Amino acid sequence: MKQLLLAASALALTAAAPTPVPTIPAPAIVAALRDDALANDHYAWDIVEGLTTEVGQRLAATEAEARARDWAVKRLTAMGFANVHVEPYAMPVFQRGAESAEIVPPFPQKLVLTALGNSGATPPQGVIAEVVAFDSIDALKAAPDEAVRGKIVFVDHHMTANQDGSGYGQFGQPRRAGPTIAGHKGALAIVVRSAGTDHHRYGHTGAQSLGPGVTSIPAGALSVPDAEQLMRILARGKPVTMHLTLTPKYLGDGPSGNVVAEVPGRDPSLPAVLVGGHLDSWDLGTGAIDDGAGVAIATAAAKRIMDAGRPLRTIRIVWFGAEEPGLIGANAYQKGHTDDRYFAVAESDEGADRVWKIDTKLGAEHQAEADALFAATAPLGIVKGKTDSASGSDIEVMLNVGTPGVTLHQDATRYFDIHHTPDDTLDKIDAAQLRQNVATWTTMLAVLSGGIAEPKRRIPR
């Protein structure tokens, strides 16, 4: 009898136990959200079109970036997001000046270049000096100081296009490290072949990696055709002299900030899912692919989840400021949110072409979520990548302290044709590929945010 009573009690307890809340939505629901975004999304296009048209270029800490923050707050609020606000910080203000380069002897002609971020300045009349060339950053490192001192250094390389964009790490080094190395050796100035895969006649700007207390020498990036022209001139075996003028300056500290918004989750005690991109851009184009498209993709996906219903976990959207001059907004965000917990972080900052591979770093305890994400995105032509790593410029500081993450890799084959140039404009965005991005990000958020309760509308099946 006692055993029967115990069995009956256990059965009653089992019957009374609440049904566990599913943390991964049904595959059919995820597929419906994915397919609806692929066919119908307009949010991403509306955001990037509005941002690039109504604000334009958004150089960090300038009046233009301030207008972009105001624009973002109004747009995110109008879209229905919660807790929309700006988290401010101060940083130096960069102003581009005169930019010109000209070969004097032996074959006088003008070259096209642009100043790098953090570049030092020549006198207003420029400098005239002999050019000494190196075919790699390693060759410059190995050069004796006397071969460089008092000269204008030129560093060449041969960056080629590839789908994963991995060449940028290697061939961006002349830009990032070249000015510091050349300056330590006593160079008067440095010009580098642009970190680009195009043959358009404009330079690709970008920031240097200056260490503490390092003052940059004048530093510019030659257009790819002009870099190749300079190499042909140097190959003639005659001394080559350049007249270089670069007059950028810093105007003291100015305001910048991160724009933050949320889709509140049903259980605020759970770690949030953070998604975003960076709001600022360089000052040459309108920042359409870098990174207007990124903030638009992440935000559109969050909006589609919010339209469908309320997720279990909070989704936080961050439009980081001041990524281009050196992740200033990302570091300010991390400093202000050291106690925050995240189920995962993800960033869109590789342009607007289709997602082709996904890497995850969710931990063994959440392999089911990773598997569900891989399965749900396979119909979009996306391949399974690594399951032990993630990356992203603004989220790097969070990933480095062990925060889980996801990387949705975009096809970067043509990204470095446009990156950091005057050609970074809205017409470079393909609307169909943009929708594929939103479909992928919507799928990711549907899986990682823990499912949607009480849908607000019927999701098309």
C-alpha positions as CSV (number, residue, x, y, z in Angstrom):
1,M,0.0,0.0,0.0
2,K,2.8,2.4,0.9
3,Q,4.4,1.8,-2.5
4,L,1.1,2.4,-4.2
5,L,0.7,5.7,-2.4
6,L,4.2,6.8,-3.2
7,A,3.7,6.0,-6.9
8,A,0.4,7.9,-6.9
9,S,2.0,10.9,-5.3
10,A,4.8,10.9,-7.8
11,L,2.3,10.7,-10.6
12,A,0.3,13.6,-9.2
13,L,3.5,15.7,-8.9
14,T,4.4,14.8,-12.5
15,A,1.0,15.8,-13.7
16,A,1.1,19.1,-11.8
17,A,4.6,20.1,-12.9
18,P,4.6,23.0,-15.3
19,T,5.4,22.3,-18.9
20,P,9.0,23.5,-19.6
21,V,9.2,26.6,-21.7
22,P,10.8,25.7,-25.0
23,T,14.1,27.5,-25.5
24,I,14.3,26.7,-29.2
25,P,11.2,27.4,-31.4
26,A,9.8,24.7,-33.6
27,P,11.6,24.4,-37.0
28,A,8.5,25.3,-38.9
29,I,8.1,28.6,-37.0
30,V,11.8,29.5,-37.7
31,A,11.5,28.5,-41.3
32,A,8.3,30.7,-41.7
33,L,10.1,33.7,-40.2
34,R,13.1,33.1,-42.4
35,D,11.1,32.8,-45.6
36,D,8.9,35.8,-44.9
37,A,12.0,37.9,-44.4
38,L,13.6,36.6,-47.6
39,A,10.5,37.5,-49.6
40,N,9.2,40.6,-47.9
41,D,11.7,42.5,-45.8
42,H,11.8,46.2,-46.4
43,Y,13.1,47.4,-43.0
44,A,16.8,47.0,-43.8
45,W,16.5,48.9,-47.1
46,D,14.5,51.7,-45.5
47,I,17.1,52.1,-42.7
48,V,20.2,52.2,-44.9
49,E,18.5,54.3,-47.6
50,G,17.3,56.8,-44.9
51,L,20.6,57.0,-43.1
52,T,22.7,57.5,-46.2
53,T,20.3,60.0,-47.8
54,E,19.3,62.0,-44.8
55,V,22.6,62.0,-43.0
56,G,25.3,60.9,-45.4
57,Q,28.8,60.4,-44.3
58,R,29.2,60.1,-40.5
59,L,32.8,60.7,-39.4
60,A,33.2,59.9,-35.7
61,A,32.8,62.8,-33.2
62,T,31.7,65.3,-35.9
63,E,28.4,67.1,-36.3
64,A,27.5,64.5,-38.9
65,E,27.8,61.6,-36.5
66,A,25.7,63.6,-34.0
67,R,23.0,64.0,-36.6
68,A,23.2,60.3,-37.2
69,R,22.7,59.5,-33.5
70,D,19.6,61.8,-33.4
71,W,18.3,60.2,-36.6
72,A,18.9,56.7,-35.1
73,V,17.0,57.5,-31.9
74,K,14.0,58.8,-33.9
75,R,14.0,55.9,-36.3
76,L,14.4,53.2,-33.6
77,T,11.7,54.8,-31.5
78,A,9.3,55.0,-34.4
79,M,9.9,51.4,-35.1
80,G,8.7,50.5,-31.7
81,F,11.9,49.5,-29.9
82,A,12.1,50.0,-26.1
83,N,14.7,51.7,-24.0
84,V,16.1,53.7,-26.9
85,H,18.9,56.0,-25.7
86,V,22.4,57.3,-26.4
87,E,25.4,56.4,-24.2
88,P,27.9,59.2,-24.8
89,Y,31.7,59.5,-24.6
90,A,34.3,62.0,-25.8
91,M,37.1,61.4,-28.3
92,P,39.5,63.4,-30.6
93,V,37.9,64.9,-33.7
94,F,39.8,64.2,-37.0
95,Q,39.6,66.7,-39.9
96,R,40.9,65.9,-43.4
97,G,43.0,68.5,-45.0
98,A,44.8,69.0,-48.3
99,E,45.9,65.8,-50.0
100,S,48.2,65.6,-53.0
101,A,51.2,63.6,-54.3
102,E,53.3,64.3,-57.4
103,I,56.4,62.7,-58.9
104,V,58.9,65.4,-59.6
105,P,61.8,63.7,-61.4
106,P,62.4,61.6,-63.3
107,F,58.9,61.5,-64.8
108,P,56.8,64.4,-63.5
109,Q,53.1,63.4,-62.9
110,K,50.4,63.6,-60.3
111,L,49.3,60.7,-58.2
112,V,46.0,60.1,-56.4
113,L,46.0,59.4,-52.7
114,T,44.1,60.0,-49.4
115,A,45.3,60.6,-45.9
116,L,45.1,57.7,-43.4
117,G,43.3,58.2,-40.1
118,N,45.8,59.5,-37.4
119,S,48.1,60.7,-40.1
120,G,50.6,63.3,-39.2
121,A,50.8,66.5,-41.2
122,T,53.3,68.0,-43.6
123,P,53.8,71.7,-43.7
124,P,51.2,73.5,-45.8
125,Q,53.6,73.6,-48.8
126,G,54.2,69.9,-48.4
127,V,57.5,68.0,-48.4
128,I,59.8,66.9,-51.2
129,A,62.0,63.9,-50.8
130,E,63.4,60.8,-52.4
131,V,61.1,57.7,-52.5
132,V,62.4,54.4,-51.1
133,A,60.2,51.4,-51.9
134,F,59.5,48.0,-50.2
135,D,57.4,45.2,-51.4
136,S,56.0,44.2,-48.0
137,I,55.8,45.3,-44.4
138,D,58.4,42.7,-43.5
139,A,60.9,44.2,-46.0
140,L,60.4,47.6,-44.3
141,K,60.9,46.1,-40.9
142,A,64.2,44.5,-42.1
143,A,65.6,47.6,-43.7
144,P,68.4,49.5,-41.9
145,D,67.4,52.8,-40.5
146,E,69.9,54.7,-42.8
147,A,68.0,53.4,-45.9
148,V,64.9,55.1,-44.7
149,R,65.9,58.2,-42.7
150,G,64.7,61.5,-44.3
151,K,62.9,59.7,-47.2
152,I,59.4,59.1,-48.2
153,V,58.7,55.4,-47.7
154,F,56.5,53.5,-50.2
155,V,55.1,50.0,-49.3
156,D,53.6,47.9,-52.0
157,H,51.6,44.6,-51.7
158,H,49.3,42.5,-53.9
159,M,46.0,42.1,-52.1
160,T,43.5,40.0,-54.1
161,A,39.8,39.4,-53.7
162,N,38.5,36.4,-51.9
163,Q,35.2,35.3,-50.4
164,D,36.2,35.3,-46.8
165,G,38.0,38.7,-46.9
166,S,40.9,37.2,-45.1
167,G,43.5,39.1,-47.1
168,Y,42.6,42.3,-45.2
169,G,44.4,41.0,-42.2
170,Q,47.7,40.6,-44.0
171,F,47.5,43.3,-46.6
172,G,46.1,45.9,-44.2
173,Q,49.3,45.7,-42.2
174,P,51.2,48.3,-44.3
175,R,48.4,50.8,-43.5
176,R,48.0,49.8,-39.9
177,A,51.7,49.3,-38.9
178,G,53.7,50.9,-41.7
179,P,53.6,54.5,-40.4
180,T,54.8,53.6,-36.9
181,I,57.6,51.4,-38.3
182,A,58.7,54.0,-40.8
183,G,58.6,56.7,-38.2
184,H,60.8,54.8,-35.8
185,K,63.3,54.5,-38.6
186,G,63.4,58.2,-39.3
187,A,61.3,58.4,-42.4
188,L,59.9,61.8,-43.4
189,A,56.5,60.3,-44.5
190,I,55.0,57.2,-45.8
191,V,52.6,56.2,-48.7
192,V,51.2,52.7,-49.0
193,R,49.3,50.9,-51.7
194,S,45.6,51.0,-50.6
195,A,44.2,48.0,-48.9
196,G,41.8,47.4,-51.7
197,T,41.1,44.9,-54.5
198,D,39.9,47.3,-57.1
199,H,41.6,49.3,-59.9
200,H,39.6,52.5,-59.4
201,R,41.6,55.7,-59.1
202,Y,40.9,56.6,-55.5
203,G,42.6,55.8,-52.3
204,H,41.2,53.6,-49.5
205,T,41.5,55.4,-46.2
206,G,41.6,53.7,-42.8
207,A,43.1,53.9,-39.3
208,Q,46.6,53.2,-38.2
209,S,47.4,51.2,-35.1
210,L,49.5,53.7,-33.1
211,G,50.9,52.6,-29.7
212,P,50.7,54.8,-26.6
213,G,52.7,58.0,-27.0
214,V,53.4,57.4,-30.7
215,T,53.0,60.4,-33.1
216,S,52.4,59.5,-36.7
217,I,54.4,60.8,-39.6
218,P,52.4,62.0,-42.6
219,A,50.8,58.9,-44.0
220,G,48.6,58.3,-47.1
221,A,47.2,55.5,-49.2
222,L,47.8,55.6,-53.0
223,S,45.1,54.4,-55.3
224,V,45.9,50.9,-56.6
225,P,46.6,52.2,-60.2
226,D,48.9,54.9,-58.9
227,A,50.7,52.5,-56.6
228,E,51.3,50.2,-59.7
229,Q,52.4,53.3,-61.7
230,L,54.9,54.3,-59.0
231,M,56.3,50.7,-59.0
232,R,56.8,51.0,-62.8
233,I,58.6,54.3,-62.4
234,L,60.8,52.9,-59.7
235,A,61.7,49.9,-61.9
236,R,63.3,52.3,-64.4
237,G,66.3,52.4,-62.0
238,K,66.4,56.2,-61.6
239,P,66.1,58.1,-58.3
240,V,62.4,59.1,-57.8
241,T,61.4,62.2,-55.9
242,M,57.9,62.9,-54.6
243,H,56.2,66.2,-53.6
244,L,53.7,65.1,-50.9
245,T,51.1,67.3,-49.1
246,L,48.9,66.0,-46.3
247,T,47.5,68.4,-43.8
248,P,45.0,66.6,-41.6
249,K,44.6,67.8,-38.0
250,Y,42.8,67.0,-34.8
251,L,40.4,69.6,-33.3
252,G,40.5,68.4,-29.6
253,D,37.8,66.2,-28.1
254,G,34.3,66.1,-29.3
255,P,31.2,64.0,-28.4
256,S,30.5,60.6,-29.8
257,G,28.2,57.8,-28.5
258,N,26.6,54.4,-28.9
259,V,22.9,54.2,-29.7
260,V,21.1,51.4,-27.8
261,A,17.6,49.9,-28.1
262,E,15.9,46.7,-27.0
263,V,13.2,44.1,-27.7
264,P,12.3,43.2,-24.1
265,G,12.2,39.5,-23.4
266,R,9.6,37.6,-21.4
267,D,12.3,36.7,-18.8
268,P,14.5,39.7,-18.0
269,S,16.7,37.5,-15.7
270,L,18.1,35.6,-18.7
271,P,21.2,36.8,-20.5
272,A,20.3,38.9,-23.5
273,V,21.3,38.5,-27.2
274,L,23.2,41.5,-28.4
275,V,23.3,42.4,-32.1
276,G,24.4,45.5,-34.0
277,G,26.9,47.2,-36.3
278,H,28.6,50.6,-36.3
279,L,27.0,53.9,-37.0
280,D,30.0,56.0,-37.9
281,S,31.7,55.9,-41.3
282,W,34.7,57.4,-43.0
283,D,34.2,60.8,-44.7
284,L,34.8,59.8,-48.3
285,G,31.5,58.1,-49.2
286,T,28.1,57.8,-47.4
287,G,29.0,54.7,-45.5
288,A,26.4,52.5,-47.2
289,I,28.2,49.1,-47.0
290,D,30.4,50.2,-44.1
291,D,28.4,50.1,-42.0
292,G,24.9,51.5,-42.8
293,A,24.0,48.1,-44.1
294,G,25.2,46.3,-41.0
295,V,23.1,48.3,-38.5
296,A,20.2,48.0,-40.9
297,I,20.4,44.2,-41.2
298,A,20.7,43.6,-37.4
299,T,17.9,46.0,-36.7
300,A,15.6,44.7,-39.4
301,A,16.0,41.2,-38.0
302,A,15.2,42.3,-34.4
303,K,12.2,44.2,-35.7
304,R,10.9,41.1,-37.5
305,I,11.1,39.1,-34.3
306,M,9.3,41.9,-32.4
307,D,6.6,42.0,-35.0
308,A,6.0,38.3,-34.7
309,G,5.8,38.2,-30.9
310,R,7.8,38.5,-27.7
311,P,11.0,36.5,-27.4
312,L,12.1,34.7,-24.2
313,R,15.4,36.6,-24.0
314,T,15.8,40.3,-24.5
315,I,17.4,41.3,-27.8
316,R,19.6,44.4,-27.5
317,I,20.5,46.4,-30.5
318,V,23.7,48.5,-30.4
319,W,24.7,51.0,-33.1
320,F,28.3,51.5,-32.1
321,G,29.9,54.9,-32.6
322,A,33.5,55.5,-33.6
323,E,34.5,52.1,-34.9
324,E,36.6,53.4,-37.7
325,P,39.1,55.3,-35.7
326,G,39.8,52.3,-33.4
327,L,36.8,50.7,-31.7
328,I,36.3,53.6,-29.4
329,G,32.6,53.1,-29.1
330,A,33.0,49.3,-28.5
331,N,35.5,49.9,-25.7
332,A,33.3,52.6,-24.1
333,Y,30.3,50.2,-24.3
334,Q,32.2,47.3,-22.6
335,K,33.5,49.7,-19.9
336,G,29.9,50.7,-19.1
337,H,28.4,47.2,-19.2
338,T,31.0,45.1,-17.4
339,D,28.2,43.3,-15.3
340,D,25.9,42.5,-18.3
341,R,25.5,38.9,-19.3
342,Y,24.9,37.8,-22.9
343,F,23.6,34.5,-24.3
344,A,25.4,35.6,-27.5
345,V,26.7,38.6,-29.4
346,A,26.9,39.2,-33.1
347,E,27.8,42.0,-35.5
348,S,27.2,42.8,-39.1
349,D,30.2,44.6,-40.6
350,E,31.2,43.0,-43.8
351,G,29.0,44.8,-46.3
352,A,25.7,43.8,-47.8
353,D,26.3,40.8,-49.9
354,R,24.9,37.4,-49.0
355,V,25.8,35.4,-45.9
356,W,27.6,32.3,-47.0
357,K,29.0,30.7,-43.7
358,I,28.2,30.8,-40.0
359,D,30.7,30.4,-37.2
360,T,29.4,29.9,-33.6
361,K,31.0,29.9,-30.1
362,L,28.0,29.1,-27.9
363,G,29.6,26.4,-25.7
364,A,28.9,22.7,-25.5
365,E,25.8,23.3,-23.4
366,H,24.2,25.2,-26.2
367,Q,25.2,22.9,-29.1
368,A,21.5,22.3,-29.7
369,E,21.0,26.0,-30.6
370,A,24.0,25.9,-32.9
371,D,22.7,22.8,-34.6
372,A,19.2,24.4,-35.0
373,L,20.8,27.5,-36.5
374,F,22.9,25.5,-39.0
375,A,19.9,23.5,-40.1
376,A,17.5,26.4,-40.4
377,T,20.0,28.5,-42.5
378,A,21.1,25.7,-44.9
379,P,18.2,26.4,-47.3
380,L,19.7,29.9,-47.7
381,G,22.8,28.3,-49.2
382,I,24.8,28.9,-46.0
383,V,27.5,26.4,-44.9
384,K,28.4,25.3,-41.4
385,G,31.6,26.9,-40.2
386,K,33.5,26.6,-36.9
387,T,31.7,25.8,-33.6
388,D,34.5,27.1,-31.3
389,S,35.1,30.7,-32.5
390,A,33.4,33.9,-33.4
391,S,34.6,37.3,-34.5
392,G,33.6,40.9,-35.1
393,S,35.2,44.3,-34.8
394,D,33.0,46.0,-32.2
395,I,32.2,42.7,-30.3
396,E,35.8,41.6,-30.2
397,V,36.3,43.1,-26.7
398,M,33.3,41.1,-25.4
399,L,34.5,37.9,-27.2
400,N,37.9,38.3,-25.7
401,V,36.5,38.0,-22.2
402,G,34.7,34.8,-23.0
403,T,31.3,36.1,-24.1
404,P,29.6,33.6,-26.5
405,G,29.2,34.8,-30.1
406,V,28.0,34.1,-33.6
407,T,29.5,35.3,-36.8
408,L,27.4,35.4,-40.0
409,H,30.1,35.7,-42.7
410,Q,29.1,37.8,-45.8
411,D,30.6,37.3,-49.2
412,A,33.5,39.7,-49.2
413,T,34.6,39.1,-52.8
414,R,33.8,42.7,-53.9
415,Y,33.8,44.3,-50.4
416,F,37.4,45.6,-50.6
417,D,36.7,47.2,-54.0
418,I,34.5,49.7,-52.2
419,H,35.7,49.7,-48.5
420,H,36.8,53.1,-47.2
421,T,36.5,54.8,-50.5
422,P,34.2,57.5,-52.1
423,D,32.4,54.6,-53.8
424,D,30.8,53.4,-50.6
425,T,27.3,54.6,-51.6
426,L,23.8,53.2,-51.6
427,D,23.9,52.0,-55.3
428,K,26.4,49.3,-54.3
429,I,23.8,47.5,-52.3
430,D,21.9,44.6,-53.9
431,A,18.4,44.5,-52.5
432,A,18.0,40.8,-52.9
433,Q,21.3,40.0,-51.1
434,L,20.3,42.5,-48.4
435,R,17.1,40.5,-47.8
436,Q,19.0,37.3,-47.6
437,N,21.1,38.8,-44.8
438,V,17.9,39.8,-43.0
439,A,16.5,36.3,-43.4
440,T,19.7,34.8,-42.0
441,W,19.8,37.2,-39.0
442,T,16.1,36.7,-38.4
443,T,16.7,33.0,-38.3
444,M,19.6,33.4,-35.9
445,L,17.5,35.6,-33.5
446,A,14.5,33.3,-33.7
447,V,16.7,30.4,-32.5
448,L,18.9,32.2,-30.0
449,S,16.3,34.5,-28.4
450,G,14.4,31.4,-27.1
451,G,11.2,31.4,-29.1
452,I,8.3,33.7,-29.5
453,A,5.2,33.6,-27.3
454,E,1.7,34.8,-28.2
455,P,2.5,35.8,-31.8
456,K,1.1,39.3,-32.7
457,R,0.3,38.2,-36.2
458,R,0.1,35.0,-38.2
459,I,3.5,34.2,-39.7
460,P,3.1,33.1,-43.4
461,R,3.6,29.4,-43.9
